Amino acid sequence: MAQDSVDFSSHYQFWMQKLSVWEHASTLETQQDTCLHLPRFQEFLRQMYEVLKELNSSTIIERFPTIGQLLAKTCWNPFILAFDESQKILIWCLCCLINKEPQNSEESKLNSWTRGLLSQILSAFRFDTKEVDLFIQSLGYTPEDYCPGLLKNMVLSLVSELRENHLNGFNTQRRMVPEKIRFLSRICIPLVTLPDIEPLVEALLTYHGHETQEVLWPEFFDAVNEAFLLKKISLPTSAVVCLWLRHLPSLEKATLHLFEKLISSERNFLRRIEYFLKDSLLPEAACHPAIFRIVDEMFRYVLLETDGAPEVLAAIQVFTQCFVEALEKKNKQLKFTLKTYFPYASPSLVMVLLQHPKEIPQELWLQTLKHISEMLREIVEDQTHRSYGGPFECWFLFIHFGGWADIAAEQLVMSETESSEALLWLLAFSYSPRDGSLQRAQTMVELKAALIHLKKLFRSPTLSAKDLQAVAAESPDRDPRPALCQQLSRRLLLNFLLWAPGGHAIAWEVITLVAPTDEITHEIIGFLDQTLYRWDHLCEEAPRSRKLARELLAELHASSTSQLKVGRGCRDQDP
């Protein structure tokens, strides 16, 4: 409240002067100045309301003697009333001036005057002012030909003219001049959220002239992008793609807006991440390689900044899955080669990774995993393949299709064939790409020992939690294992619990033993969520395993939530 009051007071005189200028000058330059300042003025109105709602009407007049003039000037400016939520906020401000029980004639006059302004705003919006006449004339129309009911026709006429302009190409006699198109985009800035204007906004975004420089006003792109992100305007994907291709800051802002959504809640499950991604239209827009490359680079930056946070890895994986689905839907025959999306990767590796496991018979999964592992290992450990980047570039490509790593861990526990070496390497690389060959080999030795122990128990008629705890827990008889080995051993153990015939009965007991910290609990929650999400997409027929995974996930999530509430309660009670 105090900060709002300071901001409001410091800006009050500036906006009073602006409104006076806008009121007494109806030139094209004044209207352009009005349009450019509308977002800032709306923020000023918000600050005003935050201040006024805390005061009674008498105090308001005492502290701000000229506020009536300011509000009156605002009420008679059609551009302000047409912009976004300004009209609604202005009504809130005026309501603060009304005294429910006027004590004298002055307060009664103020009430009457305020109600008059409210009536003006709430009445049908009129388009017969001299300011709007000038706007119409600048578009090539006369005021006599115009009336409010013809707004839609005017928009459709402009849309038709823009489309004809595109078709006419270099026929200069029938083309709309670039200056008029630029002016149109500027005039639309305060109007982009009006439903009747949407066809014109779309036509401007999809307009492709032959000019060497962008003809649309930069603030037009900003206004449309902001309205789209806040769901105040509905646009087809083609128009959104044009917006992001023509204005890079809008694409960057849309991607950051998505990141904010993904990290805004304490935990997002993959279904929710998928909803946010598809709702953003970014995966669909990424079918254009230029958009894909920029979004992918922003994911790379976030991944590096968070040191490979599991939430970011999951988001990249789901984004890629949604992108591939959109790509297959749009391009039965690929419009762009895969090289344009992954320019630093081995084309043959990309082709293999792009195969959806659902399209491959399950009996061939091991063969595919072995092939992926061999290709990655050759590129990572062979110095002659530097044209495809180092280990990080290979890993960054692989995590886009991280479902293969999850299948590898599952197959290691379930398979009886001798492909464990390739799958162990793939698992170790996917979790720690920075390791050198010797360090990765040591990790594989540790994992193989855990795997042998699990396979001995897989068909055992009787299992105990203590036997399985030894796989993931530390032993006093040996040196502490690296954190990576512990994490991967837990991954193998969790797959064992889901698939082993005797694992279901002791699953919860084992998890309580191997998850002593919140961090490990969240890791297990993430594993179960990913597993269920993957099975759903693969249409995996595993009713018993699926039922157990759901039960464990619900139990862990409920336990984690209750502990969080207890922790908050303790903090709230602290002095």
Solvent accessible surface area in square Angstrom, and as a share of the most:
residue,aa,sasa,rsa
1,M,110,0.49
2,A,77,0.60
3,Q,118,0.53
4,D,40,0.21
5,S,19,0.13
6,V,93,0.54
7,D,36,0.19
8,F,0,0.00
9,S,57,0.37
10,S,76,0.49
11,H,78,0.35
12,Y,13,0.05
13,Q,109,0.48
14,F,79,0.33
15,W,6,0.02
16,M,21,0.09
17,Q,116,0.51
18,K,41,0.17
19,L,2,0.01
20,S,37,0.24
21,V,86,0.50
22,W,9,0.03
23,E,80,0.36
24,H,147,0.66
25,A,35,0.27
26,S,33,0.22
27,T,71,0.41
28,L,64,0.32
29,E,118,0.53
30,T,16,0.09
31,Q,5,0.02
32,Q,35,0.16
33,D,40,0.21
34,T,4,0.02
35,C,0,0.00
36,L,61,0.30
37,H,30,0.13
38,L,1,0.01
39,P,69,0.44
40,R,138,0.50
41,F,1,0.00
42,Q,17,0.08
43,E,88,0.39
44,F,3,0.01
45,L,0,0.00
46,R,84,0.31
47,Q,26,0.11
48,M,0,0.00
49,Y,53,0.20
50,E,60,0.27
51,V,0,0.00
52,L,0,0.00
53,K,93,0.40
54,E,102,0.46
55,L,39,0.19
56,N,95,0.49
57,S,6,0.04
58,S,56,0.36
59,T,42,0.24
60,I,0,0.00
61,I,65,0.33
62,E,139,0.62
63,R,113,0.41
64,F,18,0.08
65,P,103,0.65
66,T,49,0.29
67,I,0,0.00
68,G,17,0.17
69,Q,102,0.45
70,L,0,0.00
71,L,0,0.00
72,A,24,0.19
73,K,39,0.16
74,T,0,0.00
75,C,0,0.00
76,W,162,0.57
77,N,17,0.09
78,P,13,0.08
79,F,17,0.07
80,I,0,0.00
81,L,13,0.07
82,A,17,0.13
83,F,20,0.08
84,D,43,0.22
85,E,47,0.21
86,S,1,0.01
87,Q,57,0.25
88,K,89,0.38
89,I,0,0.00
90,L,0,0.00
91,I,36,0.18
92,W,97,0.34
93,C,0,0.00
94,L,0,0.00
95,C,67,0.40
96,C,25,0.15
97,L,0,0.00
98,I,41,0.21
99,N,35,0.18
100,K,191,0.81
101,E,125,0.56
102,P,55,0.35
103,Q,142,0.63
104,N,79,0.41
105,S,74,0.48
106,E,117,0.53
107,E,27,0.12
108,S,52,0.33
109,K,134,0.57
110,L,34,0.17
111,N,6,0.03
112,S,75,0.48
113,W,97,0.34
114,T,0,0.00
115,R,125,0.46
116,G,43,0.41
117,L,13,0.06
118,L,20,0.10
119,S,70,0.45
120,Q,55,0.25
121,I,5,0.03
122,L,123,0.61
123,S,59,0.38
124,A,87,0.68
125,F,71,0.30
126,R,154,0.56
127,F,48,0.20
128,D,82,0.42
129,T,48,0.28
130,K,132,0.56
131,E,31,0.14
132,V,11,0.07
133,D,37,0.19
134,L,51,0.26
135,F,26,0.11
136,I,1,0.00
137,Q,93,0.41
138,S,44,0.28
139,L,3,0.02
140,G,67,0.64
141,Y,62,0.24
142,T,65,0.38
143,P,38,0.24
144,E,149,0.67
145,D,96,0.50
146,Y,31,0.12
147,C,60,0.36
148,P,75,0.47
149,G,66,0.63
150,L,69,0.34
151,L,25,0.13
152,K,126,0.53
153,N,86,0.44
154,M,14,0.06
155,V,2,0.01
156,L,103,0.51
157,S,50,0.32
158,L,1,0.01
159,V,6,0.03
160,S,53,0.34
161,E,62,0.28
162,L,3,0.01
163,R,138,0.50
164,E,80,0.36
165,N,4,0.02
166,H,88,0.39
167,L,144,0.72
168,N,31,0.16
169,G,12,0.12
170,F,152,0.63
171,N,67,0.34
172,T,101,0.59
173,Q,173,0.77
174,R,152,0.55
175,R,46,0.17
176,M,9,0.04
177,V,83,0.48
178,P,44,0.28
179,E,125,0.56
180,K,46,0.20
181,I,0,0.00
182,R,82,0.30
183,F,26,0.11
184,L,1,0.00
185,S,0,0.00
186,R,29,0.10
187,I,1,0.01
188,C,2,0.01
189,I,5,0.03
190,P,1,0.01
191,L,26,0.13
192,V,5,0.03
193,T,30,0.18
194,L,57,0.28
195,P,99,0.63
196,D,48,0.25
197,I,7,0.04
198,E,40,0.18
199,P,51,0.32
200,L,6,0.03
201,V,0,0.00
202,E,48,0.21
203,A,4,0.03
204,L,0,0.00
205,L,0,0.00
206,T,46,0.27
207,Y,7,0.03
208,H,93,0.41
209,G,28,0.27
210,H,89,0.40
211,E,53,0.24
212,T,142,0.82
213,Q,147,0.65
214,E,74,0.33
215,V,14,0.08
216,L,1,0.01
217,W,45,0.16
218,P,64,0.40
219,E,70,0.31
220,F,0,0.00
221,F,3,0.01
222,D,72,0.38
223,A,20,0.16
224,V,0,0.00
225,N,2,0.01
226,E,66,0.30
227,A,5,0.04
228,F,17,0.07
229,L,21,0.10
230,L,88,0.44
231,K,118,0.50
232,K,68,0.29
233,I,10,0.05
234,S,85,0.55
235,L,18,0.09
236,P,58,0.36
237,T,29,0.17
238,S,67,0.43
239,A,0,0.00
240,V,0,0.00
241,V,21,0.12
242,C,19,0.11
243,L,0,0.00
244,W,3,0.01
245,L,73,0.36
246,R,54,0.20
247,H,24,0.11
248,L,82,0.41
249,P,74,0.47
250,S,2,0.01
251,L,1,0.00
252,E,68,0.30
253,K,103,0.44
254,A,3,0.03
255,T,0,0.00
256,L,91,0.45
257,H,47,0.21
258,L,1,0.01
259,F,23,0.09
260,E,107,0.48
261,K,60,0.25
262,L,23,0.11
263,I,135,0.68
264,S,91,0.59
265,S,54,0.35
266,E,118,0.53
267,R,70,0.25
268,N,16,0.08
269,F,51,0.21
270,L,7,0.03
271,R,124,0.45
272,R,127,0.46
273,I,8,0.04
274,E,18,0.08
275,Y,132,0.50
276,F,24,0.10
277,L,0,0.00
278,K,95,0.40
279,D,43,0.22
280,S,23,0.15
281,L,34,0.17
282,L,1,0.00
283,P,4,0.02
284,E,60,0.27
285,A,1,0.01
286,A,0,0.00
287,C,10,0.06
288,H,62,0.28
289,P,14,0.09
290,A,45,0.35
291,I,1,0.00
292,F,0,0.00
293,R,85,0.31
294,I,52,0.26
295,V,0,0.00
296,D,13,0.07
297,E,80,0.36
298,M,34,0.15
299,F,3,0.01
300,R,37,0.14
301,Y,139,0.53
302,V,37,0.21
303,L,2,0.01
304,L,90,0.45
305,E,116,0.52
306,T,60,0.35
307,D,108,0.56
308,G,23,0.22
309,A,23,0.18
310,P,96,0.60
311,E,99,0.45
312,V,17,0.10
313,L,49,0.24
314,A,9,0.07
315,A,5,0.04
316,I,0,0.00
317,Q,29,0.13
318,V,2,0.01
319,F,0,0.00
320,T,1,0.00
321,Q,37,0.16
322,C,4,0.03
323,F,2,0.01
324,V,22,0.13
325,E,64,0.29
326,A,14,0.11
327,L,7,0.03
328,E,87,0.39
329,K,161,0.68
330,K,102,0.43
331,N,24,0.12
332,K,173,0.73
333,Q,159,0.70
334,L,84,0.42
335,K,153,0.65
336,F,56,0.23
337,T,88,0.51
338,L,23,0.11
339,K,94,0.40
340,T,54,0.31
341,Y,3,0.01
342,F,15,0.06
343,P,38,0.24
344,Y,118,0.45
345,A,12,0.09
346,S,7,0.05
347,P,67,0.42
348,S,61,0.40
349,L,1,0.01
350,V,2,0.01
351,M,114,0.51
352,V,17,0.10
353,L,2,0.01
354,L,35,0.17
355,Q,74,0.33
356,H,59,0.26
357,P,17,0.11
358,K,116,0.49
359,E,122,0.55
360,I,20,0.10
361,P,67,0.42
362,Q,101,0.45
363,E,140,0.63
364,L,76,0.38
365,W,6,0.02
366,L,30,0.15
367,Q,125,0.56
368,T,17,0.10
369,L,0,0.00
370,K,86,0.36
371,H,85,0.38
372,I,0,0.00
373,S,2,0.01
374,E,88,0.39
375,M,28,0.12
376,L,0,0.00
377,R,84,0.31
378,E,94,0.42
379,I,9,0.04
380,V,10,0.06
381,E,65,0.29
382,D,51,0.26
383,Q,123,0.54
384,T,112,0.65
385,H,42,0.19
386,R,108,0.40
387,S,94,0.61
388,Y,58,0.22
389,G,18,0.18
390,G,24,0.23
391,P,47,0.30
392,F,57,0.24
393,E,47,0.21
394,C,6,0.03
395,W,19,0.07
396,F,7,0.03
397,L,9,0.04
398,F,1,0.00
399,I,14,0.07
400,H,3,0.01
401,F,21,0.09
402,G,11,0.10
403,G,16,0.15
404,W,5,0.02
405,A,9,0.07
406,D,20,0.11
407,I,0,0.00
408,A,0,0.00
409,A,1,0.00
410,E,3,0.02
411,Q,24,0.11
412,L,4,0.02
413,V,4,0.02
414,M,71,0.31
415,S,15,0.10
416,E,138,0.62
417,T,76,0.44
418,E,164,0.74
419,S,19,0.12
420,S,22,0.14
421,E,91,0.41
422,A,13,0.10
423,L,1,0.01
424,L,1,0.00
425,W,1,0.00
426,L,0,0.00
427,L,1,0.01
428,A,1,0.01
429,F,0,0.00
430,S,14,0.09
431,Y,62,0.24
432,S,22,0.14
433,P,15,0.09
434,R,185,0.67
435,D,21,0.11
436,G,42,0.40
437,S,63,0.40
438,L,160,0.80
439,Q,109,0.48
440,R,5,0.02
441,A,47,0.37
442,Q,98,0.44
443,T,7,0.04
444,M,13,0.06
445,V,94,0.54
446,E,39,0.18
447,L,0,0.00
448,K,83,0.35
449,A,62,0.48
450,A,9,0.07
451,L,6,0.03
452,I,90,0.46
453,H,66,0.30
454,L,1,0.00
455,K,67,0.28
456,K,155,0.66
457,L,28,0.14
458,F,17,0.07
459,R,172,0.63
460,S,29,0.19
461,P,131,0.82
462,T,112,0.65
463,L,27,0.13
464,S,47,0.30
465,A,5,0.04
466,K,147,0.62
467,D,63,0.32
468,L,0,0.00
469,Q,44,0.20
470,A,62,0.48
471,V,6,0.04
472,A,7,0.05
473,A,31,0.24
474,E,73,0.33
475,S,38,0.24
476,P,136,0.86
477,D,136,0.70
478,R,109,0.40
479,D,120,0.62
480,P,114,0.72
481,R,14,0.05
482,P,78,0.49
483,A,80,0.62
484,L,30,0.15
485,C,1,0.00
486,Q,44,0.20
487,Q,54,0.24
488,L,0,0.00
489,S,0,0.00
490,R,21,0.08
491,R,20,0.07
492,L,0,0.00
493,L,0,0.00
494,L,5,0.03
495,N,1,0.01
496,F,0,0.00
497,L,2,0.01
498,L,2,0.01
499,W,49,0.17
500,A,0,0.00
501,P,71,0.45
502,G,23,0.22
503,G,0,0.00
504,H,38,0.17
505,A,97,0.76
506,I,22,0.11
507,A,1,0.01
508,W,98,0.34
509,E,96,0.43
510,V,0,0.00
511,I,1,0.00
512,T,72,0.42
513,L,63,0.31
514,V,10,0.06
515,A,16,0.13
516,P,105,0.66
517,T,69,0.40
518,D,90,0.46
519,E,140,0.63
520,I,28,0.14
521,T,23,0.13
522,H,82,0.36
523,E,38,0.17
524,I,1,0.00
525,I,1,0.01
526,G,13,0.12
527,F,7,0.03
528,L,1,0.00
529,D,14,0.07
530,Q,39,0.17
531,T,2,0.01
532,L,19,0.10
533,Y,9,0.03
534,R,20,0.07
535,W,0,0.00
536,D,52,0.27
537,H,38,0.17
538,L,19,0.10
539,C,79,0.47
540,E,18,0.08
541,E,155,0.70
542,A,8,0.06
543,P,100,0.63
544,R,144,0.53
545,S,6,0.04
546,R,34,0.12
547,K,126,0.54
548,L,16,0.08
549,A,0,0.00
550,R,128,0.47
551,E,89,0.40
552,L,9,0.05
553,L,26,0.13
554,A,63,0.49
555,E,90,0.40
556,L,8,0.04
557,H,76,0.34
558,A,61,0.47
559,S,39,0.25
560,S,24,0.15
561,T,49,0.29
562,S,56,0.36
563,Q,105,0.47
564,L,68,0.34
565,K,134,0.57
566,V,99,0.57
567,G,25,0.25
568,R,108,0.39
569,G,28,0.27
570,C,77,0.46
571,R,146,0.53
572,D,119,0.62
573,Q,152,0.67
574,D,91,0.47
575,P,178,1.12
